[in-house]
């Protein structure tokens, strides 16, 4: 199961355990229509995504909170955000241009290095976009059973409303990018997020498994998800093709360097490929904890971080890892090496810095 689901479940349990008391009825405001509230405690709250915007660090998380730091994570300021939906991931294609995604089908865009954000897409639009796209295709191929199923699925999504989360985002340039999420949701934009095209029919994912992360390694673009799912974009067919792996548990992320790709996930499972994903070798970490985050240092070391906060570093392109000593443990959802070389971690308890060798 995705680490974010475990975090969400824990939060629900904590809420239900609170003593009940009378409350005043208030007018309901959709989270998509409520701006994120400023909070002096935002950096101690649940934060699940990190990215560099040049030398600036940007973090995203619960209740639409986005924070940015210009001193490698020592101090943080809260950004202006137009929604209060929980955010999951963030990526900057350049110093100024960035995107954040999350629950309720939210896609946000910043053109000022994360200081302010606008909404480009939300879950109320996702279903209609899919329905119009697949109806258009079905009109030219009315006997295509797969397209008929896509139309039916899109109609169901329209009826269900804005409840499908996007779980990761990556842009190859300021114009071309991808977003992925639950139930095989995958979209592409060629105009910086002004318009999005669904690509669900272009994935080898017939069971509509959740897609958790996408990142390039060298010239290859990988997507990982549930039940050992690893997809790689085949540029000749413009299709995400399944890469067989020896593991059937969830993968939460991808990292690596040209010539060495790594996928990581549940129970400390890390697999490495040096042939573009055609074959995979298990990397023994000696740690049974799920791996939930990664980053790469300026000098090329690969960093993995466990769900509990263990920091592991590879100096040989991911062939082996050493656990760093004296690391204070706490739950981690995202990691990013800062401009000064420190490692910034994000999780249910907010943001913190750790040093490593």
Rosetta blueprint (number, residue, H / E / L):
1 X L
2 X L
3 X H
4 X H
5 X H
6 X H
7 X H
8 X H
9 X H
10 X H
11 X H
12 X H
13 X H
14 X H
15 X H
16 X H
17 X L
18 X L
19 X L
20 X L
21 X L
22 X L
23 X L
24 X L
25 X L
26 X L
27 X L
28 X L
29 X L
30 X L
31 X H
32 X H
33 X H
34 X L
35 X L
36 X L
37 X L
38 X L
39 X L
40 X L
41 X L
42 X H
43 X H
44 X H
45 X L
46 X L
47 X E
48 X E
49 X E
50 X E
51 X E
52 X E
53 X E
54 X L
55 X L
56 X E
57 X E
58 X E
59 X E
60 X E
61 X E
62 X H
63 X H
64 X H
65 X L
66 X E
67 X E
68 X E
69 X E
70 X L
71 X L
72 X L
73 X L
74 X L
75 X L
76 X L
77 X E
78 X E
79 X L
80 X E
81 X L
82 X L
83 X L
84 X L
85 X L
86 X L
87 X E
88 X E
89 X E
90 X E
91 X E
92 X E
93 X L
94 X L
95 X L
96 X L
97 X L
98 X E
99 X E
100 X E
101 X E
102 X E
103 X H
104 X H
105 X H
106 X E
107 X E
108 X E
109 X E
110 X E
111 X L
112 X L
113 X L
114 X L
115 X L
116 X E
117 X L
118 X E
119 X E
120 X E
121 X E
122 X L
123 X H
124 X H
125 X H
126 X H
127 X H
128 X H
129 X H
130 X H
131 X H
132 X H
133 X H
134 X H
135 X H
136 X H
137 X H
138 X H
139 X H
140 X H
141 X L
142 X L
143 X L
144 X L
145 X H
146 X H
147 X H
148 X H
149 X H
150 X H
151 X H
152 X H
153 X H
154 X H
155 X H
156 X H
157 X H
158 X H
159 X H
160 X H
161 X L
162 X L
163 X L
164 X L
165 X L
166 X E
167 X E
168 X E
169 X E
170 X E
171 X E
172 X L
173 X L
174 X L
175 X L
176 X L
177 X E
178 X E
179 X E
180 X E
181 X E
182 X H
183 X H
184 X H
185 X L
186 X E
187 X E
188 X E
189 X E
190 X L
191 X L
192 X L
193 X L
194 X L
195 X L
196 X L
197 X E
198 X E
199 X L
200 X H
201 X H
202 X H
203 X E
204 X L
205 X L
206 X L
207 X L
208 X L
209 X L
210 X L
211 X E
212 X E
213 X E
214 X E
215 X E
216 X E
217 X E
218 X L
219 X L
220 X E
221 X E
222 X E
223 X E
224 X E
225 X E
226 X L
227 X L
228 X L
229 X L
230 X E
231 X E
232 X E
233 X E
234 X E
235 X L
236 X L
237 X L
238 X L
239 X E
240 X E
241 X E
242 X E
243 X L
244 X L
245 X L
246 X L
247 X L
248 X L
249 X L
250 X L
251 X E
252 X E
253 X E
254 X E
255 X E
256 X E
257 X E
258 X L
259 X L
260 X E
261 X E
262 X E
263 X E
264 X E
265 X E
266 X H
267 X H
268 X H
269 X L
270 X E
271 X E
272 X E
273 X E
274 X L
275 X L
276 X L
277 X L
278 X L
279 X L
280 X L
281 X E
282 X E
283 X L
284 X L
285 X L
286 X L
287 X L
288 X L
289 X L
290 X L
291 X E
292 X E
293 X E
294 X E
295 X E
296 X E
297 X L
298 X L
299 X L
300 X L
301 X L
302 X E
303 X E
304 X E
305 X E
306 X E
307 X L
308 X L
309 X L
310 X L
311 X E
312 X E
313 X E
314 X E
315 X L
316 X L
317 X L
318 X L
319 X L
320 X L
321 X L
322 X E
323 X E
324 X L
325 X L
326 X L
327 X L
328 X L
329 X L
330 X L
331 X L
332 X L
333 X L
334 X E
335 X E
336 X E
337 X E
338 X L
339 X L
340 X L
341 X L
342 X L
343 X E
344 X E
345 X E
346 X E
347 X E
348 X L
349 X L
350 X E
351 X E
352 X E
353 X E
354 X E
355 X L
356 X L
357 X L
